[in-house]
Amino acid sequence: MTTHQRDLLEERILASQLIARARAAKLAFRRAFRESAVEPHPAQSRVDVMTRAEEAYGTIRGRLRELQDDFRALDRGLRAETEHSVQSLLHLEVARGACLADGSSPAPFQFLFASARVQNSLGHQARMPNEKLAGLQLGHFGGFLKRSWRANDWLWGRMDGIEHLMRVILDEGTVTSLTPAQRTQLAALAFPDPEHARPDEIEALETRWNTQRASINISGAHAGARTEFAALLADQSSPHRTLACQQALAARLELRVLREDLRRIAETAADDLASGSSRISAGAFWSNRFPLERASPPDDQLVALFKDMDVGKEAVKDETSSRLVLDVSAQTAAVAAAVFAGDRGGLPTIARSALGTIRAASLAVSRLVRLLAREPWVGAAVVAVLIGLLVWAAVAKNTLLGALLPALALLVVAGLLSLLTIATSVFEQSVTTVSRIAGFTLFAGIPIGFFFATRGFHWDHRGVHWFDAHTGEQATSIAAAAAAVAGTAAVARVVFGAFVTLARRAFGAKPGHGWIRTVLLIYRAAVIAALGSLVVGFIIERTLNRHPGPGRWVAVADEKRGTLLIILLLAVLVTAALIEELAAWVRRAIRTLALALKHW
C-alpha cells in the first residue's frame, strides 16, 4: 500500500467515526425533542414546536461544535492530499440516510484493504503482488501464457484469503474478550494433539512457531508451542498477542492448502516444459525439485518448497524465445486478425480490407508455427517442403506459382525463425549430456567453420570463390563477421557456464540466468544477420544478371523434375511424421514399463 493510499484509508476511517458521532447526536436531539412533549413546562402548559426544538438543540450544541471542528480539520486534510472533500462524504451520507428503513444509527465500521500486500504466516518472503502473482503481467492477462502461472496465482489467492479472513475474525477486540476456555480451544486448534493431526503437520507447526518466538518476545526454554501460545493469549499486556493468534491459526489452514495445491503447480510447470516453455525459468528449476513420485510429501518438505517457490517472479520477457510463446503468439495473432477483419471489428472499411487480405497468410503462419512448437520434427519437414516450393515458384515461368511466391516466402521465413529458436534452446541447459554436446558442437561449429572457410584461413579457395561469386564479396564479408559473433557467443556460453558451475559448487553461489538469455539473443541475431546477408546478396547477384550460370536453377522448374522434387519432399514429410509417432509410442511404452516395474 502506498503512502497516499494509507493516508486516504485513515481519513475514510476517521470520516466514518465522525458520521457515527453525528448520527448519535441526531438521535439524542430526537430523544430530547420527544421528551419535552410529555413533561409539563414550568412557564406554560403548552409549549410550541420551536421552543421544544431550541431546548433539544441545547443538549447537543457542544457535540455539534466539536464535530464541526473535526470536520473542518478532516476537510483540510482531504483537500491537501486528495481530490476529495467532506462534502462528497456528506452526499454519500444523505443518500444512505434516505435509503435507511429505520432511524437507527449504524455502528462505526473500518475499511479492510484486502489485497496481495499481506505477510504469509508460513514464512514466504514475498510481500508485494508482483512478487506473488505472475498473472498481473500483460494487463492482468499473463495467466493465459503458462498453466503454472494460473496454478500459482490460484494458490496465492487462497493463502492471502486465509490471512485476511483471520484478520476479520480475530481482531483486537475479539482476542481481548476471549475467556480462558476459548483461549484453550484456540490453542488446541492452532497446535493440535496427535489424535487430531498428522505427526508431520504437528512438527511443521512447531517448527514455524519456534522461528517466530524471537519476533514476539518469547525467550527462555521451550515449553511447547501450545503452552506458550495459550500463555501469550492470556497476557493482556503483550502487543504481539493478536498478530500471533492470527498467524498461528492461519498457518494450520495454509498447510492444508499446500497439500491440495502445491503439487498442482509442480505438475503444471512440468506440463509447460513439455509444451516448450523456457527451461531456465524459476518454475522449471523448482518443479525439478518437487517429489512428484511421492503421493504425499511431509508437511515440513512442502513448507520448504513453498518458501523457495518464485513462480510469481517469472516475467514474460524470459519466455520470449520459447516454443510455448511462439505457439500462443501465433494463435493470438491469427485470432486477432480474424476478429478485427470482421464486420464487427470496429475498424474502418479500408483497414478491414487490408487486414482481410493478410488474414489467410496469418492463419497459415499460425498453423505452421504451432506445428513447429508442438511437433518440431514434423514442422521441420514441412519447412523443407515449403523451401522446395519457394525455389520452384521463384524460378518457374508459371504465373500461378509466381502469385504464390510472397506467401511462400513469408511461411519460409517464419518457419526458419521458429526452427532457429527451437533448435538453439539447447543453450538454455548445461552442456553435460551426449545429445547436448552434439547439439552445441553443431551450432558452434557451423558459424565458426563458415568464418574460417570464407574470411579466416581460407582452407578451401573454391568455397571462397563460390560464395564471392554467387552472393557478392560484401555480403559474404558481412555474413562471415556475423558468423564470428555467433561462434564467439556459443563458446562464451560454455566457458562462462563452466565458471558458474564451479562457483556454485565451490562457494554455494546462486547466480541468475539472465546472461544465458543474453547469449541466446546475440547468437540468434548473428545467425539471422548472416543468413539474411547471404540471401540478399544472392538475390542481388541474380537480379543484376552477374552470374546467370548454365541454367541449373532454371532446370529445377522443369515440370518433371519439379514434380519429382515435390514428391520427394512430401515423402520426407510423411517419414518425419512416422518417426515422430514412433518416438512418441516408444516413450509411452517406456513410461508404462517403468511404472509397471515400480509397482511390481
C-alpha positions as CSV (number, residue, x, y, z in Angstrom):
1,M,0.0,0.0,0.0
2,T,1.4,3.4,-1.0
3,T,1.6,6.3,1.5
4,H,-1.1,8.1,-0.4
5,Q,-3.5,5.1,-0.2
6,R,-2.7,4.6,3.5
7,D,-3.4,8.3,4.3
8,L,-6.7,8.2,2.4
9,L,-7.7,5.0,4.2
10,E,-7.1,6.6,7.6
11,E,-9.1,9.6,6.7
12,R,-12.0,7.5,5.5
13,I,-12.0,5.6,8.8
14,L,-12.0,9.0,10.6
15,A,-14.9,10.2,8.5
16,S,-16.8,7.0,9.3
17,Q,-16.3,7.7,13.0
18,L,-17.4,11.4,12.7
19,I,-20.5,10.4,10.8
20,A,-21.3,7.9,13.6
21,R,-21.0,10.7,16.1
22,A,-23.3,12.9,14.1
23,R,-25.9,10.2,13.9
24,A,-25.6,9.7,17.7
25,A,-26.2,13.5,18.2
26,K,-29.2,13.3,15.9
27,L,-30.7,10.5,18.0
28,A,-30.0,12.5,21.2
29,F,-31.8,15.5,19.7
30,R,-34.8,13.4,18.7
31,R,-35.0,11.9,22.1
32,A,-34.8,15.3,23.9
33,F,-37.5,16.7,21.5
34,R,-39.9,13.9,22.2
35,E,-39.4,14.0,26.0
36,S,-40.2,17.7,26.0
37,A,-43.7,16.9,24.7
38,V,-44.7,14.7,27.6
39,E,-43.1,16.6,30.5
40,P,-45.0,19.7,31.8
41,H,-43.3,23.0,31.2
42,P,-42.9,25.4,34.2
43,A,-43.8,28.5,32.3
44,Q,-46.8,27.4,30.2
45,S,-48.9,24.3,29.8
46,R,-48.4,24.1,26.1
47,V,-45.0,24.6,24.5
48,D,-44.7,25.5,20.8
49,V,-42.6,23.4,18.5
50,M,-39.8,26.0,18.1
51,T,-39.3,26.2,21.8
52,R,-39.1,22.4,22.1
53,A,-36.6,22.3,19.3
54,E,-34.4,25.0,20.8
55,E,-34.3,23.2,24.1
56,A,-33.5,19.9,22.4
57,Y,-30.7,21.6,20.4
58,G,-29.2,22.9,23.6
59,T,-28.5,19.4,24.7
60,I,-26.3,18.6,21.7
61,R,-24.8,22.1,20.9
62,G,-21.5,21.2,22.5
63,R,-21.3,18.0,20.5
64,L,-22.1,19.7,17.2
65,R,-19.4,22.3,17.7
66,E,-16.8,19.6,18.3
67,L,-18.0,17.8,15.3
68,Q,-17.8,21.0,13.2
69,D,-14.1,21.5,14.2
70,D,-13.3,17.9,13.5
71,F,-15.0,18.0,10.1
72,R,-13.1,21.2,9.2
73,A,-9.8,19.6,10.1
74,L,-10.7,16.5,8.1
75,D,-11.7,18.6,5.1
76,R,-8.4,20.5,5.1
77,G,-6.5,17.1,5.2
78,L,-8.6,15.7,2.3
79,R,-8.2,18.7,0.1
80,A,-4.4,18.9,0.7
81,E,-3.7,15.2,-0.1
82,T,-6.5,14.1,-2.4
83,E,-9.2,15.4,-4.7
84,H,-11.9,14.5,-2.3
85,S,-13.7,16.7,0.4
86,V,-16.0,16.3,3.3
87,Q,-18.9,17.5,1.1
88,S,-18.5,14.3,-1.1
89,L,-18.8,12.2,2.1
90,L,-21.9,14.2,3.1
91,H,-23.5,13.5,-0.2
92,L,-23.0,9.8,0.3
93,E,-24.4,10.1,3.9
94,V,-27.5,11.8,2.7
95,A,-28.1,9.1,0.1
96,R,-27.6,6.4,2.7
97,G,-29.8,8.1,5.3
98,A,-32.6,8.5,2.7
99,C,-32.5,4.8,1.9
100,L,-32.4,3.5,5.5
101,A,-35.7,1.9,6.5
102,D,-35.4,2.9,10.2
103,G,-33.7,5.6,12.1
104,S,-31.2,3.5,13.9
105,S,-27.6,4.6,13.9
106,P,-25.2,2.1,12.3
107,A,-22.1,1.2,14.3
108,P,-18.7,2.7,13.2
109,F,-17.0,0.5,10.7
110,Q,-13.5,0.0,9.5
111,F,-12.2,-0.5,5.9
112,L,-10.3,-3.7,5.2
113,F,-7.9,-3.4,2.3
114,A,-7.8,-7.0,1.1
115,S,-5.1,-7.4,-1.5
116,A,-1.9,-9.5,-2.1
117,R,0.0,-7.0,0.1
118,V,0.0,-9.2,3.1
119,Q,2.6,-11.2,5.0
120,N,2.4,-15.0,4.8
121,S,2.1,-17.0,8.0
122,L,4.3,-19.9,6.8
123,G,7.3,-17.7,6.2
124,H,7.4,-17.0,2.5
125,Q,9.3,-13.8,1.8
126,A,7.0,-12.4,-0.9
127,R,5.2,-9.3,0.3
128,M,4.1,-7.4,-2.8
129,P,1.6,-8.6,-5.5
130,N,4.3,-8.5,-8.3
131,E,6.3,-10.9,-6.2
132,K,3.5,-13.4,-5.9
133,L,1.2,-13.2,-8.9
134,A,2.5,-13.8,-12.4
135,G,-0.9,-13.1,-14.0
136,L,-0.6,-9.4,-13.3
137,Q,1.5,-9.0,-16.4
138,L,0.2,-8.1,-19.9
139,G,-2.7,-6.1,-18.4
140,H,-3.7,-8.9,-16.0
141,F,-3.8,-11.4,-18.9
142,G,-0.5,-13.0,-18.2
143,G,-2.1,-16.1,-16.7
144,F,-3.1,-17.2,-20.2
145,L,0.5,-17.8,-21.2
146,K,1.5,-20.6,-18.8
147,R,-0.5,-23.1,-16.8
148,S,1.9,-22.9,-13.9
149,W,1.2,-19.2,-13.6
150,R,-2.5,-19.8,-13.3
151,A,-2.0,-22.5,-10.7
152,N,0.5,-20.3,-8.8
153,D,-2.0,-17.3,-8.7
154,W,-4.8,-19.7,-7.5
155,L,-2.6,-20.9,-4.6
156,W,-1.7,-17.4,-3.6
157,G,-5.3,-16.3,-3.7
158,R,-6.2,-19.0,-1.2
159,M,-3.2,-18.2,1.0
160,D,-3.9,-14.5,1.1
161,G,-7.6,-15.1,1.6
162,I,-6.8,-17.0,4.8
163,E,-4.7,-14.2,6.0
164,H,-7.4,-11.6,5.5
165,L,-10.1,-13.9,6.9
166,M,-8.1,-14.3,10.2
167,R,-7.8,-10.5,10.5
168,V,-11.6,-10.2,10.2
169,I,-12.5,-13.0,12.6
170,L,-9.7,-12.5,15.2
171,D,-9.3,-8.7,15.6
172,E,-8.0,-7.0,18.7
173,G,-11.4,-6.8,20.4
174,T,-12.2,-10.4,19.9
175,V,-8.9,-11.7,21.2
176,T,-9.2,-9.4,24.2
177,S,-12.6,-10.7,25.1
178,L,-11.7,-14.4,24.9
179,T,-12.5,-16.5,28.0
180,P,-9.9,-18.9,29.4
181,A,-11.9,-21.8,27.9
182,Q,-11.9,-20.2,24.5
183,R,-8.2,-19.5,24.7
184,T,-7.6,-23.2,25.4
185,Q,-9.7,-24.1,22.4
186,L,-7.8,-21.8,20.1
187,A,-4.5,-23.2,21.3
188,A,-5.8,-26.7,20.5
189,L,-6.8,-25.6,17.1
190,A,-3.5,-23.9,16.3
191,F,-1.4,-26.7,17.7
192,P,-3.4,-29.9,17.7
193,D,-2.5,-33.1,19.5
194,P,-1.6,-36.4,17.7
195,E,-5.2,-37.6,17.8
196,H,-6.4,-34.8,15.6
197,A,-3.4,-34.2,13.2
198,R,-0.7,-36.0,11.4
199,P,2.8,-36.1,13.0
200,D,4.4,-34.2,10.2
201,E,1.7,-31.5,10.5
202,I,2.4,-31.1,14.2
203,E,6.2,-30.9,13.5
204,A,5.8,-28.3,10.8
205,L,3.6,-26.1,13.0
206,E,6.0,-26.5,16.0
207,T,8.9,-25.5,13.7
208,R,7.1,-22.5,12.4
209,W,6.3,-21.4,16.0
210,N,9.9,-21.8,17.1
211,T,11.1,-19.4,14.3
212,Q,8.5,-16.8,15.5
213,R,9.4,-16.9,19.2
214,A,12.0,-14.2,19.0
215,S,9.8,-11.8,17.0
216,I,7.1,-11.9,19.6
217,N,9.4,-11.5,22.6
218,I,9.3,-15.1,23.9
219,S,12.6,-16.2,25.3
220,G,13.8,-18.9,27.6
221,A,13.4,-22.7,27.5
222,H,10.8,-24.1,25.1
223,A,7.7,-25.0,27.0
224,G,5.9,-26.3,23.9
225,A,4.1,-24.4,21.2
226,R,0.6,-24.9,22.6
227,T,1.6,-23.9,26.1
228,E,3.4,-20.8,25.0
229,F,0.6,-19.8,22.7
230,A,-2.0,-20.1,25.4
231,A,0.1,-18.1,27.8
232,L,0.6,-15.4,25.1
233,L,-3.2,-15.1,24.6
234,A,-3.7,-14.7,28.4
235,D,-1.1,-11.9,28.5
236,Q,-3.2,-8.7,28.2
237,S,0.0,-6.5,28.0
238,S,1.6,-8.2,25.0
239,P,1.4,-6.1,21.8
240,H,2.0,-9.3,19.7
241,R,-0.9,-11.3,21.0
242,T,-3.4,-10.6,18.2
243,L,-1.0,-11.0,15.4
244,A,0.4,-14.2,16.8
245,C,-3.1,-15.6,17.2
246,Q,-3.9,-14.8,13.6
247,Q,-0.7,-16.2,12.2
248,A,-0.8,-19.4,14.2
249,L,-4.4,-20.3,13.1
250,A,-3.6,-19.2,9.5
251,A,-0.5,-21.4,9.4
252,R,-2.5,-24.6,10.0
253,L,-5.1,-23.7,7.4
254,E,-2.4,-22.8,4.9
255,L,-0.7,-26.2,5.4
256,R,-3.8,-27.9,4.2
257,V,-3.9,-25.6,1.2
258,L,-0.3,-26.6,0.4
259,R,-1.3,-30.3,0.5
260,E,-4.0,-29.6,-2.1
261,D,-2.5,-27.1,-4.5
262,L,1.3,-27.1,-4.3
263,R,1.7,-30.3,-6.2
264,R,-0.5,-28.8,-8.9
265,I,2.0,-26.0,-9.5
266,A,4.8,-28.5,-10.0
267,E,2.7,-30.6,-12.4
268,T,1.7,-27.7,-14.5
269,A,5.3,-26.4,-14.6
270,A,6.3,-29.8,-16.0
271,D,3.4,-29.5,-18.5
272,D,4.7,-26.1,-19.5
273,L,8.1,-27.6,-20.1
274,A,6.6,-30.3,-22.3
275,S,4.8,-27.6,-24.2
276,G,8.0,-25.7,-24.9
277,S,8.4,-23.2,-22.1
278,S,11.8,-21.9,-21.1
279,R,14.0,-24.4,-19.2
280,I,15.8,-21.8,-17.2
281,S,12.8,-20.2,-15.6
282,A,12.3,-20.3,-11.9
283,G,9.4,-22.6,-12.1
284,A,11.3,-25.1,-14.3
285,F,14.1,-25.4,-11.7
286,W,11.7,-25.5,-8.8
287,S,9.5,-28.2,-10.3
288,N,12.5,-30.5,-10.8
289,R,13.0,-30.4,-7.0
290,F,9.4,-31.3,-6.2
291,P,9.0,-35.0,-5.4
292,L,6.2,-35.8,-7.8
293,E,6.8,-39.5,-7.4
294,R,5.6,-39.3,-3.8
295,A,1.9,-39.3,-3.2
296,S,2.1,-37.2,-0.1
297,P,5.3,-35.4,0.8
298,P,5.7,-34.5,4.5
299,D,4.5,-31.1,5.5
300,D,7.9,-29.7,6.5
301,Q,9.1,-30.5,3.0
302,L,6.1,-28.8,1.5
303,V,6.7,-25.7,3.6
304,A,10.4,-25.6,2.5
305,L,9.4,-26.0,-1.2
306,F,6.7,-23.3,-0.8
307,K,9.3,-20.9,0.7
308,D,11.6,-21.4,-2.3
309,M,8.8,-21.1,-4.9
310,D,9.2,-18.0,-7.0
311,V,6.9,-18.7,-10.0
312,G,5.3,-15.3,-9.4
313,K,8.5,-13.5,-10.2
314,E,8.8,-15.0,-13.7
315,A,8.5,-12.5,-16.5
316,V,7.1,-12.6,-20.0
317,K,10.5,-11.5,-21.3
318,D,12.0,-14.7,-20.0
319,E,9.7,-16.7,-22.3
320,T,10.0,-14.6,-25.5
321,S,12.2,-17.1,-27.3
322,S,10.5,-20.3,-26.1
323,R,8.3,-22.6,-28.2
324,L,5.4,-22.0,-25.9
325,V,5.4,-18.3,-26.6
326,L,5.7,-19.0,-30.3
327,D,2.6,-21.2,-30.1
328,V,0.5,-18.8,-28.0
329,S,1.6,-15.8,-30.0
330,A,0.7,-17.4,-33.3
331,Q,-2.7,-18.3,-32.0
332,T,-3.2,-14.8,-30.7
333,A,-2.2,-13.1,-33.9
334,A,-4.4,-15.4,-36.0
335,V,-7.4,-14.8,-33.8
336,A,-6.8,-11.0,-33.6
337,A,-6.6,-10.9,-37.4
338,A,-9.8,-12.8,-37.8
339,V,-11.7,-10.7,-35.2
340,F,-10.7,-7.3,-36.5
341,A,-11.1,-8.2,-40.1
342,G,-14.8,-9.0,-39.5
343,D,-17.7,-6.6,-39.8
344,R,-17.8,-6.1,-36.0
345,G,-14.1,-5.5,-35.6
346,G,-14.6,-1.7,-35.2
347,L,-12.1,-0.7,-37.9
348,P,-12.7,1.4,-41.0
349,T,-13.5,-0.4,-44.2
350,I,-10.1,0.3,-45.7
351,A,-8.3,-1.1,-42.7
352,R,-10.6,-4.2,-42.6
353,S,-10.0,-4.8,-46.3
354,A,-6.2,-4.6,-45.8
355,L,-6.4,-6.8,-42.7
356,G,-8.6,-9.3,-44.5
357,T,-6.0,-9.6,-47.2
358,I,-3.4,-10.8,-44.8
359,R,-5.8,-12.9,-42.8
360,A,-5.2,-16.1,-44.8
361,A,-1.4,-15.6,-44.5
362,S,-1.6,-15.0,-40.8
363,L,-3.7,-18.2,-40.3
364,A,-1.2,-20.2,-42.4
365,V,1.8,-18.8,-40.4
366,S,-0.1,-19.5,-37.2
367,R,-0.6,-23.1,-38.2
368,L,3.0,-23.6,-39.2
369,V,4.4,-22.0,-36.0
370,R,2.1,-24.1,-33.8
371,L,3.1,-27.2,-35.7
372,L,6.8,-26.4,-35.2
373,A,6.2,-25.6,-31.5
374,R,4.4,-28.9,-30.8
375,E,6.0,-31.3,-33.2
376,P,9.4,-29.9,-34.2
377,W,10.4,-32.9,-36.5
378,V,7.1,-32.8,-38.5
379,G,7.3,-29.0,-38.7
380,A,10.9,-29.2,-39.9
381,A,9.8,-31.5,-42.7
382,V,7.0,-29.0,-43.6
383,V,9.5,-26.2,-43.8
384,A,11.7,-28.3,-46.1
385,V,8.6,-28.8,-48.4
386,L,7.9,-25.0,-48.3
387,I,11.5,-24.2,-49.2
388,G,11.3,-26.5,-52.2
389,L,8.0,-24.8,-53.3
390,L,9.6,-21.4,-52.8
391,V,12.6,-22.3,-55.1
392,W,10.2,-23.7,-57.7
393,A,8.0,-20.7,-57.6
394,A,11.0,-18.3,-57.8
395,V,12.5,-19.9,-61.0
396,A,9.4,-21.2,-62.7
397,K,7.7,-19.3,-65.5
398,N,4.2,-20.4,-64.3
399,T,2.1,-17.4,-63.4
400,L,0.1,-19.2,-60.7
401,L,3.3,-20.2,-58.9
402,G,4.6,-16.7,-59.2
403,A,1.5,-15.4,-57.5
404,L,2.1,-17.7,-54.5
405,L,5.7,-16.5,-54.1
406,P,5.1,-13.8,-51.4
407,A,3.0,-16.1,-49.3
408,L,5.6,-19.0,-49.6
409,A,8.4,-16.6,-48.7
410,L,6.5,-15.4,-45.6
411,L,5.9,-19.0,-44.5
412,V,9.6,-20.0,-45.1
413,V,10.9,-17.0,-43.1
414,A,8.5,-17.7,-40.2
415,G,9.3,-21.4,-40.3
416,L,13.1,-20.8,-40.3
417,L,13.0,-18.3,-37.5
418,S,10.9,-20.7,-35.4
419,L,13.2,-23.6,-36.2
420,L,16.2,-21.5,-35.2
421,T,14.6,-20.5,-31.9
422,I,13.6,-24.1,-31.1
423,A,17.0,-25.6,-32.1
424,T,19.1,-23.2,-30.2
425,S,17.2,-23.8,-27.0
426,V,19.9,-26.4,-26.3
427,F,22.0,-23.4,-25.0
428,E,19.5,-22.9,-22.1
429,Q,20.7,-26.1,-20.4
430,S,24.1,-27.2,-19.2
431,V,26.2,-28.9,-21.8
432,T,26.6,-32.2,-20.0
433,T,24.8,-35.0,-21.9
434,V,25.9,-36.5,-25.2
435,S,23.0,-35.1,-27.1
436,R,23.6,-31.6,-25.8
437,I,27.3,-31.8,-26.6
438,A,26.5,-32.9,-30.1
439,G,24.0,-30.1,-30.5
440,F,26.4,-27.5,-29.1
441,T,29.2,-28.7,-31.4
442,L,26.9,-28.4,-34.4
443,F,25.6,-24.9,-33.6
444,A,29.0,-23.6,-32.6
445,G,31.0,-25.4,-35.3
446,I,28.9,-24.2,-38.3
447,P,29.3,-20.5,-37.9
448,I,33.0,-20.8,-36.8
449,G,33.7,-23.1,-39.8
450,F,32.0,-20.7,-42.2
451,F,34.0,-17.8,-40.9
452,F,37.4,-19.6,-41.3
453,A,36.4,-21.0,-44.6
454,T,35.4,-17.7,-46.2
455,R,37.4,-14.9,-44.4
456,G,39.7,-16.8,-42.0
457,F,42.4,-19.2,-43.0
458,H,40.9,-19.8,-46.5
459,W,41.1,-23.5,-46.1
460,D,39.1,-24.0,-49.3
461,H,39.7,-21.4,-52.0
462,R,36.9,-22.9,-54.1
463,G,34.4,-22.3,-51.3
464,V,35.6,-18.7,-51.0
465,H,35.3,-18.2,-54.8
466,W,31.8,-19.7,-54.9
467,F,30.4,-17.5,-52.1
468,D,32.1,-14.4,-53.5
469,A,30.8,-15.2,-57.0
470,H,27.2,-16.1,-56.1
471,T,26.5,-13.8,-53.1
472,G,28.9,-11.0,-53.5
473,E,32.1,-10.2,-51.6
474,Q,30.4,-7.6,-49.4
475,A,27.5,-9.9,-48.5
476,T,30.0,-12.7,-47.8
477,S,32.1,-10.5,-45.6
478,I,29.1,-9.3,-43.5
479,A,27.9,-12.9,-43.2
480,A,31.4,-14.0,-42.0
481,A,31.6,-11.3,-39.4
482,A,28.1,-12.2,-38.1
483,A,29.1,-15.9,-38.0
484,A,32.2,-15.0,-36.0
485,V,29.9,-13.2,-33.5
486,A,27.6,-16.2,-33.3
487,G,30.6,-18.6,-32.7
488,T,32.0,-16.4,-30.0
489,A,28.6,-16.3,-28.3
490,A,28.4,-20.1,-28.4
491,V,31.9,-20.5,-26.9
492,A,31.2,-17.9,-24.3
493,R,28.1,-19.8,-23.2
494,V,30.1,-22.9,-22.4
495,V,33.1,-21.1,-20.8
496,F,31.0,-18.9,-18.6
497,G,28.7,-21.7,-17.8
498,A,31.6,-23.8,-16.6
499,F,32.7,-20.9,-14.3
500,V,29.2,-20.6,-12.9
501,T,29.0,-24.3,-12.2
502,L,32.4,-24.2,-10.4
503,A,31.3,-21.1,-8.3
504,R,28.1,-22.8,-7.4
505,R,29.8,-26.0,-6.2
506,A,32.8,-24.2,-4.5
507,F,31.1,-21.2,-2.9
508,G,27.4,-22.1,-3.0
509,A,26.7,-19.0,-5.1
510,K,23.4,-18.8,-6.9
511,P,23.8,-16.5,-10.0
512,G,20.8,-15.7,-12.1
513,H,20.2,-17.0,-15.6
514,G,19.8,-13.6,-17.4
515,W,23.2,-13.9,-19.0
516,I,22.1,-17.1,-20.8
517,R,19.2,-15.3,-22.4
518,T,21.6,-12.5,-23.5
519,V,23.9,-15.1,-25.1
520,L,21.0,-16.7,-26.9
521,L,19.8,-13.3,-28.2
522,I,23.3,-12.5,-29.5
523,Y,23.7,-15.9,-31.2
524,R,20.3,-15.9,-32.8
525,A,20.6,-12.3,-34.0
526,A,24.1,-13.0,-35.5
527,V,22.8,-16.2,-37.3
528,I,19.8,-14.3,-38.7
529,A,22.1,-11.5,-39.9
530,A,24.5,-13.9,-41.6
531,L,21.7,-15.8,-43.4
532,G,19.9,-12.6,-44.3
533,S,23.1,-11.2,-45.8
534,L,23.7,-14.3,-47.9
535,V,20.1,-14.4,-49.2
536,V,20.1,-10.7,-50.1
537,G,23.5,-10.9,-51.7
538,F,22.3,-14.0,-53.8
539,I,19.2,-12.2,-54.9
540,I,21.1,-9.1,-55.9
541,E,23.7,-11.1,-57.9
542,R,20.9,-12.9,-59.7
543,T,18.8,-9.8,-60.3
544,L,21.8,-7.9,-61.8
545,N,22.5,-11.0,-64.0
546,R,26.1,-11.1,-63.0
547,H,26.1,-14.8,-62.8
548,P,23.3,-16.3,-64.9
549,G,25.0,-19.7,-64.8
550,P,24.4,-22.7,-67.0
551,G,20.7,-22.8,-66.1
552,R,20.8,-25.2,-63.3
553,W,18.4,-23.2,-61.1
554,V,16.0,-22.8,-64.0
555,A,16.2,-26.5,-64.7
556,V,14.7,-27.1,-61.3
557,A,11.5,-25.6,-62.7
558,D,11.1,-28.3,-65.3
559,E,7.7,-29.9,-64.8
560,K,9.0,-33.5,-64.4
561,R,11.9,-32.5,-62.1
562,G,9.7,-30.2,-60.1
563,T,7.1,-32.9,-59.6
564,L,9.7,-35.4,-58.5
565,L,11.1,-32.8,-56.1
566,I,7.7,-32.2,-54.5
567,I,7.1,-35.9,-54.3
568,L,10.4,-36.4,-52.6
569,L,9.8,-33.6,-50.1
570,L,6.3,-34.9,-49.3
571,A,7.9,-38.3,-48.7
572,V,10.3,-36.6,-46.3
573,L,7.3,-35.1,-44.5
574,V,5.5,-38.4,-44.2
575,T,8.7,-40.1,-43.0
576,A,9.2,-37.4,-40.3
577,A,5.6,-37.8,-39.2
578,L,6.0,-41.5,-38.9
579,I,9.3,-41.1,-37.0
580,E,7.6,-38.7,-34.6
581,E,4.7,-41.1,-34.0
582,L,7.1,-44.0,-33.5
583,A,9.2,-42.0,-31.0
584,A,6.0,-41.0,-29.1
585,W,4.9,-44.6,-28.9
586,V,8.3,-45.7,-27.6
587,R,8.2,-43.0,-24.9
588,R,4.8,-44.1,-23.8
589,A,5.8,-47.8,-23.8
590,I,9.0,-47.0,-21.7
591,R,6.9,-44.9,-19.3
592,T,4.3,-47.7,-18.9
593,L,7.0,-50.3,-18.4
594,A,8.8,-48.2,-15.8
595,L,5.5,-47.8,-13.8
596,A,4.8,-51.5,-14.0
597,L,8.3,-52.3,-12.7
598,K,8.0,-49.8,-9.9
599,H,4.7,-51.3,-8.7
600,W,6.0,-54.8,-9.1
